[in-house]
Amino acid sequence: MFLNAFDLIELSGDDIRLDPLEVRKATLASILAKASPGIRFNEHIEGDGPTVFAHACKMGLGGIVSKRKDSTYRSGHSPDWVKMKNSSAYSAQCRQERLRSPSSTPSATVRR
Protein backbone atom coordinates (compact mmCIF):
# COMPACT_ATOMS: atom_id res chain seq x y z
CA MET A 1 0.00 0.00 0.00
CA PHE A 2 1.19 3.50 -0.84
CA LEU A 3 0.24 7.04 0.05
CA ASN A 4 0.13 9.31 -3.01
CA ALA A 5 0.81 12.89 -1.90
CA PHE A 6 -0.29 15.64 -4.28
CA ASP A 7 -0.38 18.87 -2.28
CA LEU A 8 1.05 20.46 0.85
CA ILE A 9 -0.92 22.98 2.91
CA GLU A 10 1.17 23.20 6.10
CA LEU A 11 4.90 23.08 6.69
CA SER A 12 6.48 23.02 10.18
CA GLY A 13 3.35 24.59 11.63
CA ASP A 14 3.16 27.33 8.99
CA ASP A 15 0.03 27.61 6.83
CA ILE A 16 1.21 27.69 3.20
CA ARG A 17 -2.23 27.54 1.53
CA LEU A 18 -1.71 31.01 0.06
CA ASP A 19 1.43 29.90 -1.80
CA PRO A 20 0.82 29.00 -5.47
CA LEU A 21 0.26 25.32 -6.22
CA GLU A 22 3.52 25.02 -8.17
CA VAL A 23 5.47 26.29 -5.12
CA ARG A 24 3.64 23.95 -2.73
CA LYS A 25 4.26 20.97 -5.06
CA ALA A 26 7.97 21.81 -5.44
CA THR A 27 8.29 21.96 -1.65
CA LEU A 28 6.44 18.66 -1.30
CA ALA A 29 8.66 17.01 -3.92
CA SER A 30 11.82 18.05 -2.06
CA ILE A 31 10.44 16.72 1.23
CA LEU A 32 9.34 13.41 -0.27
CA ALA A 33 12.70 12.89 -1.97
CA LYS A 34 13.94 12.01 1.54
CA ALA A 35 10.78 10.16 2.69
CA SER A 36 10.16 6.47 3.16
CA PRO A 37 9.41 4.37 0.06
CA GLY A 38 5.71 4.05 1.06
CA ILE A 39 4.98 7.68 0.19
CA ARG A 40 4.83 8.67 -3.47
CA PHE A 41 4.86 12.14 -4.96
CA ASN A 42 2.01 12.63 -7.40
CA GLU A 43 3.61 14.47 -10.33
CA HIS A 44 1.98 17.50 -11.89
CA ILE A 45 1.46 17.07 -15.62
CA GLU A 46 1.23 20.26 -17.62
CA GLY A 47 -0.67 20.02 -20.85
CA ASP A 48 -3.98 19.37 -22.48
CA GLY A 49 -6.42 18.17 -19.78
CA PRO A 50 -8.76 16.22 -22.10
CA THR A 51 -5.79 14.33 -23.59
CA VAL A 52 -4.41 13.50 -20.14
CA PHE A 53 -7.90 12.36 -19.08
CA ALA A 54 -8.21 10.12 -22.15
CA HIS A 55 -4.89 8.46 -21.30
CA ALA A 56 -5.95 8.05 -17.65
CA CYS A 57 -9.13 6.31 -18.82
CA LYS A 58 -7.16 3.98 -21.11
CA MET A 59 -5.00 3.08 -18.11
CA GLY A 60 -8.13 2.27 -16.06
CA LEU A 61 -7.55 5.10 -13.59
CA GLY A 62 -10.44 6.65 -11.69
CA GLY A 63 -9.93 10.11 -13.15
CA ILE A 64 -7.87 13.27 -12.89
CA VAL A 65 -7.97 16.61 -11.11
CA SER A 66 -6.90 19.65 -13.14
CA LYS A 67 -5.66 22.65 -11.19
CA ARG A 68 -4.31 26.06 -12.11
CA LYS A 69 -0.61 26.00 -11.19
CA ASP A 70 -0.76 29.56 -9.83
CA SER A 71 -3.79 28.89 -7.62
CA THR A 72 -3.84 29.08 -3.84
CA TYR A 73 -5.42 26.30 -1.78
CA ARG A 74 -9.09 26.74 -0.89
CA SER A 75 -11.30 24.17 0.80
CA GLY A 76 -14.39 23.07 -1.09
CA HIS A 77 -15.17 23.65 -4.73
CA SER A 78 -13.20 26.23 -6.63
CA PRO A 79 -13.14 27.55 -10.19
CA ASP A 80 -9.37 26.89 -10.07
CA TRP A 81 -9.75 23.10 -10.22
CA VAL A 82 -11.87 20.56 -12.08
CA LYS A 83 -12.34 16.89 -11.21
CA MET A 84 -12.98 14.55 -14.15
CA LYS A 85 -14.15 11.02 -13.22
CA ASN A 86 -13.76 7.94 -15.39
CA SER A 87 -17.20 6.32 -15.23
CA SER A 88 -15.87 3.08 -16.70
CA ALA A 89 -13.18 2.61 -14.02
CA TYR A 90 -13.66 -0.33 -11.67
CA SER A 91 -13.98 1.96 -8.62
CA ALA A 92 -16.76 3.97 -10.29
CA GLN A 93 -18.61 0.79 -11.30
CA CYS A 94 -18.45 -0.48 -7.72
CA ARG A 95 -19.75 2.86 -6.45
CA GLN A 96 -22.64 2.76 -8.96
CA GLU A 97 -23.46 -0.82 -7.96
CA ARG A 98 -23.63 0.17 -4.29
CA LEU A 99 -25.97 3.04 -5.20
CA ARG A 100 -28.30 0.66 -7.08
CA SER A 101 -28.25 -2.05 -4.44
CA PRO A 102 -31.23 -2.14 -2.03
CA SER A 103 -28.85 -3.23 0.72
CA SER A 104 -27.08 0.12 0.47
CA THR A 105 -30.17 1.88 1.83
CA PRO A 106 -29.72 2.60 5.53
CA SER A 107 -32.19 0.80 7.72
CA ALA A 108 -32.76 0.28 11.41
CA THR A 109 -34.43 -2.44 13.40
CA VAL A 110 -36.06 -1.59 16.69
CA ARG A 111 -36.53 -4.37 19.22
CA ARG A 112 -38.49 -4.06 22.41
Buried (B, 14 or more C-beta within 10 A) or exposed (E): EEEEBBBBBEEEEEEBEEBBBBBBBBBBBEBBEEEEEEEEBBEBEEEEEEEBBEEBBEEEBBBBEBBBEEBBBEEEEEEBBBEBBBEEBEEBEEEEEEEEEEEEEEEEEEEE
